[in-house]
Amino acid sequence: MQEFYQLQQELIIITLVLIGVIFASVWIFYSLNIALNYLLGACTGVVYLKVLARNVEQLGKQKQQIGKSHLAIFIGLIIVATQWNQLHVLPVFLGFLTYKATLIVYMFRSLMPSDSH
């Protein structure tokens, strides 16, 4: 379990770094409003990632399969983004997907040969 917790912490840190870089870039190249829309989606993505990690952690201990509660977070975010006039759906959605970029970064990092051997 210690390895799982380390992986979880590493993924959260990578996600937060990516969020900071992307938020600043969007603010510079677009506007603060679009950047804040992105940030809303990205923060929701972090919550989604943490809920998913909690579900995986409970797998085998208390549950036999992962529940669908984490999907409610995504569905709720998209409903709010489409119904609230001040929000732009695309930046919110792309912000939510930042955790996917984290998984790609982690995959490439794990494929790189390490010097610790």
Protein Blocks (a to p, Z undefined) as FASTA:
>chain_A
ZZmmmmmmmmmmmmmmmmmmmmmmmmmmmcmklmmmmmmmmmmmmmmmmmmmmmmmmgoj
lmmbdcfklmmmmmmmmmmmmmmmkbcfklmmmmmmmmmmmmmmmmmmmmpccfkZZ
